[in-house]
Amino acid sequence: MATFKELEKIYFDMYGKQLARPALHRWVKKGEVKAVKIKPDEINYDKQSFINKITSQSYKNKAFRQNPEDYIGKTCGYLLIQGVVPPEERRDKDYHGTIMRCKCLACGKEDVQTRFSYVTGQGNYCQKSCGCEQKIQHFLTTTKRIPEPKKPKNKKTPKKNDFVDRYRFDFDRFLFVHKMLINNDVKRYFQKCDQGEYENAVDHFFYDEQFLAVYDFWKEKTNNGEKTNTFYDWSKPSLDHILPKSRGGSCDISNLQALTVFENLAKRDMTWEEWQDFKQTTHTQSDYFIENILKRYREKQNNGEKEGGKDDDN
């Protein structure tokens, strides 16, 4: 008899990859590997039946070690395999098998790291995107704002929606804009307005420079671990009524703008002109105010363009 760790070592010596515990449990359930339960959390396995299983010709055909380099340039679903990830660059430090670096052709995301078995059909699971496809399918299935897509003849065929597909290249940003319109104080309006008006609002904010600046500011704060531990996420984009609703302002996109939560709460029920005058007369300044965020965003964009120009010259 042998423990799981002992079987894991035997398996790794033979195939150079980790033994999946669920696979072992499945073999035990089928009676292919014998096991005895010693304690509620301890199981001993019959070593000989395990060796017979992993050395059988049928299993070898499935699990035979392949050269990862042979798969570079091939695709698995939307994933283009670009190379093997060196150990020092791995994000999953606990996994000892081969990690492949891929590019998601569905959304354009670079440096997607996934296990070798996930993109070669050698394992029990197959990964076909960076995760964006699952997000899109979940969104189309659960949202009430987007018209129900036509049901495909084949149940395995993913649902399609032409409007959503326009934003596939940055679906996280699209999802944020959608939630910003649906899940705050303008939700009653944008949940009931006609489809065309909703789509115009999404398109407007998705490409709006002011929203992009605040969104970039928030993402950078979050990625750097600077997210505040308060009830409010101060840097997060939020919708502000230029003329407040309490003073007759509408929910039309011409009366809406993106500000940080911090500035939106500070502005309260002032008009935009009153808020600008207040900041000037009181000499109130903050990195979370839109003028500073826009200035920083434009400088960042200009620096990116200059660096791109230098590369072209070289």
C-alpha positions as CSV (number, residue, x, y, z in Angstrom):
1,M,0.0,0.0,0.0
2,A,1.1,3.6,-0.6
3,T,0.1,7.1,0.3
4,F,-1.0,9.8,-2.3
5,K,2.4,11.5,-2.0
6,E,4.2,8.2,-2.8
7,L,2.0,7.7,-5.9
8,E,2.5,11.3,-6.9
9,K,6.3,10.7,-6.9
10,I,5.9,7.5,-9.0
11,Y,3.7,9.4,-11.5
12,F,6.0,12.4,-11.7
13,D,9.1,10.2,-12.3
14,M,7.3,8.6,-15.2
15,Y,5.5,11.5,-16.8
16,G,7.2,14.6,-15.5
17,K,3.9,16.2,-14.3
18,Q,1.7,16.2,-11.2
19,L,-0.8,13.5,-10.5
20,A,-4.4,14.9,-10.4
21,R,-6.1,13.8,-7.2
22,P,-9.6,13.9,-8.9
23,A,-8.3,11.5,-11.6
24,L,-7.0,9.1,-8.9
25,H,-10.4,9.2,-7.1
26,R,-12.1,8.5,-10.4
27,W,-9.9,5.4,-10.9
28,V,-10.7,4.2,-7.4
29,K,-14.4,4.7,-8.0
30,K,-14.2,2.7,-11.2
31,G,-12.3,-0.1,-9.4
32,E,-9.2,0.4,-11.5
33,V,-7.1,1.3,-8.5
34,K,-7.7,-0.4,-5.1
35,A,-7.8,1.7,-1.9
36,V,-8.4,1.4,1.8
37,K,-9.7,4.2,4.0
38,I,-7.5,4.3,7.2
39,K,-9.0,7.4,8.7
40,P,-11.7,9.9,7.6
41,D,-8.9,12.1,6.0
42,E,-6.4,9.4,5.2
43,I,-6.5,6.8,2.3
44,N,-3.9,4.2,1.4
45,Y,-3.7,3.0,-2.2
46,D,-2.6,-0.3,-3.7
47,K,0.7,0.5,-5.5
48,Q,0.6,-2.4,-7.9
49,S,-2.9,-1.6,-9.3
50,F,-1.9,2.1,-9.6
51,I,1.3,1.1,-11.6
52,N,-0.8,-1.2,-13.8
53,K,-3.1,1.7,-14.6
54,I,-0.5,4.3,-15.5
55,T,1.6,1.8,-17.5
56,S,-1.3,0.5,-19.5
57,Q,-1.0,1.2,-23.3
58,S,-4.3,3.0,-23.4
59,Y,-3.2,5.4,-20.6
60,K,0.2,5.9,-22.1
61,N,-1.4,7.0,-25.4
62,K,-3.3,9.7,-23.5
63,A,-0.6,10.9,-21.0
64,F,2.6,10.3,-23.0
65,R,5.0,13.2,-22.4
66,Q,5.1,15.5,-25.4
67,N,7.4,18.3,-26.3
68,P,5.8,21.7,-25.5
69,E,7.9,23.4,-28.1
70,D,6.0,21.5,-30.8
71,Y,2.8,23.3,-29.9
72,I,4.2,26.9,-30.3
73,G,2.2,28.7,-33.0
74,K,-0.8,26.4,-32.7
75,T,-4.2,27.4,-31.4
76,C,-6.6,26.0,-28.9
77,G,-10.0,27.7,-29.3
78,Y,-9.1,31.4,-29.0
79,L,-5.7,30.8,-27.4
80,L,-2.6,31.2,-29.6
81,I,0.3,29.3,-28.0
82,Q,3.4,31.5,-28.0
83,G,5.9,29.8,-25.8
84,V,6.9,28.2,-22.5
85,V,6.9,30.3,-19.4
86,P,10.2,30.3,-17.5
87,P,10.0,29.3,-13.8
88,E,10.9,32.8,-12.6
89,E,8.0,34.3,-14.6
90,R,5.3,32.0,-13.4
91,R,2.3,33.4,-11.6
92,D,1.3,29.9,-10.3
93,K,4.3,29.1,-8.1
94,D,2.7,25.9,-6.6
95,Y,2.3,24.1,-10.0
96,H,5.5,22.2,-11.0
97,G,4.4,21.1,-14.5
98,T,4.8,23.0,-17.8
99,I,3.1,26.5,-18.1
100,M,2.5,27.9,-21.6
101,R,2.3,31.5,-22.6
102,C,-0.6,32.3,-24.9
103,K,-2.4,35.2,-26.5
104,C,-6.2,35.4,-26.4
105,L,-7.4,36.1,-30.0
106,A,-10.9,36.8,-28.8
107,C,-10.0,40.0,-26.8
108,G,-6.3,40.5,-27.6
109,K,-5.0,39.9,-24.0
110,E,-1.3,39.1,-23.9
111,D,0.6,36.9,-21.5
112,V,-2.2,34.4,-20.7
113,Q,-0.5,31.7,-18.6
114,T,-2.1,28.3,-18.6
115,R,-1.1,24.7,-18.0
116,F,0.3,22.7,-20.9
117,S,-2.4,20.0,-20.5
118,Y,-5.2,22.6,-20.7
119,V,-4.3,23.6,-24.3
120,T,-3.2,20.3,-25.8
121,G,-6.1,18.0,-25.0
122,Q,-4.0,15.8,-22.8
123,G,-5.9,16.6,-19.6
124,N,-9.4,16.4,-18.4
125,Y,-10.0,20.1,-18.9
126,C,-9.6,22.3,-22.0
127,Q,-9.1,26.0,-21.8
128,K,-10.1,27.9,-25.0
129,S,-9.8,31.6,-23.9
130,C,-8.4,33.8,-21.2
131,G,-11.8,33.8,-19.5
132,C,-13.4,36.6,-21.6
133,E,-15.7,34.1,-23.4
134,Q,-17.1,32.8,-20.1
135,K,-17.7,36.4,-19.0
136,I,-19.5,37.2,-22.2
137,Q,-21.7,34.1,-22.1
138,H,-22.6,34.7,-18.5
139,F,-23.5,38.3,-19.3
140,L,-25.7,37.4,-22.2
141,T,-27.4,34.7,-20.1
142,T,-28.1,36.9,-17.0
143,T,-28.6,40.5,-18.2
144,K,-32.1,41.8,-18.8
145,R,-30.9,45.0,-20.6
146,I,-29.6,43.2,-23.8
147,P,-32.2,41.5,-26.0
148,E,-32.1,37.7,-25.7
149,P,-29.8,36.4,-28.5
150,K,-31.3,33.8,-30.9
151,K,-30.9,30.3,-29.5
152,P,-28.3,28.4,-31.5
153,K,-29.3,25.1,-33.0
154,N,-26.4,23.4,-31.3
155,K,-26.5,23.8,-27.5
156,K,-22.7,23.9,-27.5
157,T,-22.6,26.9,-29.8
158,P,-22.0,30.1,-27.8
159,K,-24.6,32.8,-27.8
160,K,-23.8,35.9,-30.1
161,N,-24.9,39.5,-29.9
162,D,-23.6,42.0,-32.4
163,F,-23.8,45.0,-30.0
164,V,-21.7,43.2,-27.3
165,D,-19.2,41.8,-29.9
166,R,-18.2,45.4,-30.7
167,Y,-16.6,45.7,-27.2
168,R,-15.1,42.2,-27.1
169,F,-11.5,43.7,-27.3
170,D,-12.0,45.2,-23.8
171,F,-15.0,43.5,-22.3
172,D,-14.1,44.4,-18.7
173,R,-14.4,48.1,-19.6
174,F,-17.7,47.4,-21.4
175,L,-19.0,45.6,-18.3
176,F,-17.9,48.4,-16.0
177,V,-19.8,51.0,-18.2
178,H,-22.9,48.8,-18.3
179,K,-22.9,48.4,-14.5
180,M,-22.2,52.1,-14.0
181,L,-25.4,52.9,-16.0
182,I,-27.5,50.1,-14.5
183,N,-26.4,49.9,-10.9
184,N,-26.5,53.4,-9.5
185,D,-28.9,56.4,-9.2
186,V,-29.6,56.5,-12.9
187,K,-30.6,52.8,-13.1
188,R,-34.3,53.5,-13.2
189,Y,-33.8,55.5,-16.3
190,F,-31.4,53.3,-18.2
191,Q,-33.2,50.1,-17.3
192,K,-36.4,51.4,-18.8
193,C,-35.2,53.5,-21.8
194,D,-35.3,52.1,-25.3
195,Q,-32.5,49.9,-26.5
196,G,-31.1,52.6,-28.9
197,E,-30.7,55.2,-26.1
198,Y,-29.0,52.6,-23.8
199,E,-26.5,51.6,-26.6
200,N,-25.7,55.2,-27.3
201,A,-25.0,55.8,-23.6
202,V,-22.7,52.8,-23.5
203,D,-20.9,53.8,-26.7
204,H,-20.5,57.4,-25.4
205,F,-18.9,56.5,-22.1
206,F,-16.9,53.6,-23.4
207,Y,-14.9,56.0,-25.6
208,D,-15.3,59.2,-23.6
209,E,-11.9,60.7,-22.7
210,Q,-13.0,61.8,-19.2
211,F,-14.3,58.4,-18.3
212,L,-11.1,56.7,-19.8
213,A,-8.9,59.0,-17.7
214,V,-10.8,58.2,-14.4
215,Y,-11.0,54.5,-15.3
216,D,-7.2,54.4,-16.0
217,F,-6.6,56.2,-12.7
218,W,-8.7,53.7,-10.8
219,K,-7.1,50.7,-12.5
220,E,-3.6,51.9,-11.7
221,K,-4.6,52.6,-8.0
222,T,-6.1,49.1,-7.8
223,N,-3.1,47.3,-9.5
224,N,-0.7,49.1,-7.2
225,G,-2.6,48.0,-4.1
226,E,-3.6,51.6,-3.2
227,K,-7.3,50.8,-3.0
228,T,-8.6,52.4,0.2
229,N,-10.0,50.1,3.0
230,T,-13.0,52.4,3.5
231,F,-16.6,51.9,2.5
232,Y,-16.0,54.0,-0.6
233,D,-13.4,53.2,-3.3
234,W,-12.4,56.9,-3.7
235,S,-10.7,56.5,-7.1
236,K,-13.5,54.5,-8.8
237,P,-15.4,56.1,-11.7
238,S,-18.9,57.2,-11.0
239,L,-21.6,59.1,-12.8
240,D,-22.2,62.7,-11.9
241,H,-25.2,64.9,-12.9
242,I,-23.7,68.1,-14.2
243,L,-26.9,69.8,-13.2
244,P,-28.0,67.8,-10.1
245,K,-31.3,65.9,-10.2
246,S,-32.5,67.8,-7.1
247,R,-32.3,71.0,-9.1
248,G,-34.0,69.7,-12.2
249,G,-31.2,67.9,-14.0
250,S,-32.0,65.0,-16.3
251,C,-30.4,61.6,-16.9
252,D,-29.6,62.4,-20.5
253,I,-25.9,61.7,-21.4
254,S,-25.4,65.4,-22.1
255,N,-26.0,66.0,-18.4
256,L,-23.8,63.1,-17.2
257,Q,-20.0,62.9,-16.7
258,A,-17.5,60.5,-15.1
259,L,-15.9,61.6,-11.9
260,T,-14.1,59.8,-9.1
261,V,-16.3,58.7,-6.2
262,F,-14.3,61.1,-4.1
263,E,-15.1,64.2,-6.2
264,N,-18.7,63.2,-6.9
265,L,-19.4,63.0,-3.1
266,A,-17.5,66.3,-2.5
267,K,-19.5,68.1,-5.2
268,R,-22.8,67.0,-3.7
269,D,-25.8,69.1,-5.1
270,M,-23.7,71.9,-6.6
271,T,-23.8,72.6,-10.3
272,W,-20.6,72.1,-12.2
273,E,-20.0,75.9,-12.4
274,E,-20.6,76.3,-8.7
275,W,-18.2,73.4,-7.9
276,Q,-15.5,74.9,-10.1
277,D,-15.9,78.3,-8.4
278,F,-15.8,76.6,-4.9
279,K,-12.5,74.9,-5.7
280,Q,-11.0,78.1,-7.0
281,T,-12.1,80.4,-4.1
282,T,-11.2,77.8,-1.4
283,H,-8.0,76.7,-3.1
284,T,-9.2,73.1,-2.8
285,Q,-7.0,70.6,-4.7
286,S,-6.7,66.8,-4.9
287,D,-5.2,64.2,-7.1
288,Y,-8.7,62.7,-7.2
289,F,-10.2,65.8,-9.0
290,I,-10.9,65.5,-12.7
291,E,-8.6,68.3,-13.9
292,N,-5.6,66.6,-12.4
293,I,-6.6,63.2,-13.6
294,L,-7.2,64.4,-17.2
295,K,-3.8,66.2,-17.2
296,R,-2.0,63.1,-16.0
297,Y,-3.9,60.9,-18.5
298,R,-3.0,63.2,-21.5
299,E,0.6,63.3,-20.4
300,K,0.6,59.5,-20.3
301,Q,-0.9,59.3,-23.7
302,N,1.6,61.8,-25.2
303,N,4.5,59.9,-23.7
304,G,3.2,56.7,-25.1
305,E,3.0,58.2,-28.6
306,K,6.5,59.7,-28.4
307,E,7.9,56.3,-27.3
308,G,6.1,54.7,-30.2
309,G,7.6,57.3,-32.6
310,K,11.1,56.6,-31.4
311,D,10.6,52.8,-32.0
312,D,9.4,53.5,-35.5
313,D,12.5,55.7,-36.2
314,N,14.8,53.0,-35.0
